[in-house]
Amino acid sequence: MDYVSTRNKERKVSAAYAIANGIAPDGGLYCPTAFPALTDADWKTLAESDYKGRSALILGKFLTDFTAEELADFASKAYADEKFGGADTAPVVKLGEGKNLLELWHGPTCAFKDMALQMLPHLLTASLRKTGETRTACILVATSGDTGKAALDGFHDVPGTKIMVYYPVDGVSPMQKLQMVTQEGKNVEVVAIRGNFDDAQSAVKRIFTDEDTRAALDKDGMMLSSANSINWGRLAPQIAYYVSAYCDMVAAGTIAQGDKINVCVPTGNFGNILAAYIAKKMGLPVNKFICASNRNNVLTDFFKKGGEYNRNRDFFTTTSPSMDILISSNLERLLFFASDFNDKLVAELMGKLNTEGSYKVAEDVFAKIEAEFDAGCCDDSHAADTINKLWKDENYLCDTHTAVAVRVYEDYRARTGDETPTVIASTASPFKFCRSVIEALGGTLENDDVTQLEVLSQLTGVPAPAPLAALAGKTPRFDRVVDKADILSTVGLLKDL
Ligand SMILES: *Cc1c(COP(=O)(O)O)cnc(C)c1O
């Protein structure tokens, strides 16, 4: 399988090359040039496999320069039972009125990013080997909170790699910050940026496209790579859990093989929902994708207002910080796919986004997108109501991001009357956003963030995840804060790791 940039499909590269390099030199995102189909035999194998087997099978369809043995080995390590609290890596919890919560947060950092970032270090180190790369891969990560910790956990002390994480100084939850600044490992660095997530992401993109920086790193035997969802190696592992959820729903009798489902995803950078879209292209029977946003509803407007994307708007800090994003990077891949791989068109739109902060998709392309996607948004108070109601009515405790998706799904169902069983991505443990969840339940807040875990636990009788409880007593290691204008100067830190 060949990969090309969304902005120039002339130059074809291997999966290993795309993963090792993260982003294309023209600033575009690497994409497969075709969608491999799941055969009847594949579906039979998938149904009989555990999550590790399902992941290896799906990855094998895309990563054709990796052997089946390699991928099986990576999957068994990445999704080891001791890392995900058992063999049920991504369980589906069936609730009322068509809701099927796909819990993606049983990994070591309690957010769905682990599903990809426990796999990525295996894919990346193998990709470096396969492409004959001898330099140290320096992984730069812009995070709205969850990616940073998941990437640190995945890459710490992985030979041949260094990792540097940038997070917005006031844009992450206290628990997210604590998780990052207490990270152990010799090859890690964590930097706070004055600004929001978009500032951090743009700054990291600037490092990637700065020729002088690349040359200087090269001289010191280093190269840049990415663990954000712009990296295909980050996106590919996410496809498997939608297919896995479908198999589990068939096994549970919720649906019959071949029945359609909807997929509703709390969305920020558009990576998670795009993985579901790719699963559909492989043959997963999906009726509608429902894109859920918080008050930063640039995507809702895009889908609801005829394909006009406009980031020129106020940025809000919300109780679902991992979705506080105005530039959804992976929408670029959707445009590429929906326009039948039209690189010229994508390059033009992305150019406009860069210079004007907005663009409008051609009508014929948007018509295709509109046929498959619905969208909605939900503010903090409705998200809090949803956490409260879900707990009281269905005894299900969810986090703020998941609550946004549940609410948007309920609105969609009421508006359209569509009763198709719906997979709702549950993207973080409620304990990761303790304060907001305790407030939503009407509990009393404590000052100390680790003590909050016990408060929520006592309030609900649900035990706090062990990796979060273990943060008590850990000493922060990183306290550097820089202006976004000075981000290039932080690259020098990599040398000393
Ligand atoms: C990252 C994240 C999201 C958004 O996912 P995207 O792939 O960026 O759209 C939603 N919820 C949580 C908890 C996250 O960590």
The ligand as an SDF file (V2000), in Angstrom:
LIG
                    3D

 15 15  0  0  0  0  0  0  0  0999 V2000
   -8.2330   13.8640   22.2970 C   0  0  0  0  0  0  0  0  0  0  0  0
   -9.5440   13.7340   22.9550 C   0  0  0  0  0  0  0  0  0  0  0  0
  -10.7420   13.9890   22.2540 C   0  0  0  0  0  0  0  0  0  0  0  0
  -10.7540   14.4730   20.8250 C   0  0  0  0  0  0  0  0  0  0  0  0
  -10.2900   13.4990   19.9210 O   0  0  0  0  0  0  0  0  0  0  0  0
   -9.8300   13.9230   18.4510 P   0  0  0  0  0  0  0  0  0  0  0  0
   -9.2730   12.6800   17.8440 O   0  0  0  0  0  0  0  0  0  0  0  0
   -8.7870   14.9770   18.6350 O   0  0  0  0  0  0  0  0  0  0  0  0
  -11.0200   14.4400   17.7410 O   0  0  0  0  0  0  0  0  0  0  0  0
  -11.9390   13.7830   22.9070 C   0  0  0  0  0  0  0  0  0  0  0  0
  -11.9730   13.3810   24.1990 N   0  0  0  0  0  0  0  0  0  0  0  0
  -10.8500   13.1360   24.9060 C   0  0  0  0  0  0  0  0  0  0  0  0
  -10.9580   12.7200   26.3320 C   0  0  0  0  0  0  0  0  0  0  0  0
   -9.6010   13.2910   24.3090 C   0  0  0  0  0  0  0  0  0  0  0  0
   -8.4850   13.0460   25.0160 O   0  0  0  0  0  0  0  0  0  0  0  0
  1  2  1  0
  2  3  1  0
  2 14  2  0
  3  4  1  0
  3 10  2  0
  4  5  1  0
  5  6  1  0
  6  7  2  0
  6  8  1  0
  6  9  1  0
 10 11  1  0
 11 12  2  0
 12 13  1  0
 12 14  1  0
 14 15  1  0
M  END
$$$$
